[in-house]
Amino acid sequence: MLQVAGEVLGAIRRAKTTEKRSMRAKVRQLAVSGPADVLAAVDAARGDLIDAGGVEELLLVEADTLSVSVVLAEET
């Protein structure tokens, strides 16, 4: 679970860095695609990911491989 949560949190941080945004910037939508066992690990870490990443909406989509999509909230 920790490895998967770390990968997802890393993707959030990379997205914020790429957009030159603060690590406190909100994530409007986080979509994680992957096999059922990966999604179960993300779901188990849901609260921590939402808190640490500033995530407003977390979507889980079953797929063959792990993929993370991050949409940052508008700056205020």
Buried (B, 14 or more C-beta within 10 A) or exposed (E): BEEBBEBBBEBBBEBBEEEEBEEEBBBBBBBBBBEEEBBBBBBEBEEBBBEBBBBEEBEBEEBEEBEBEBEBBEEE
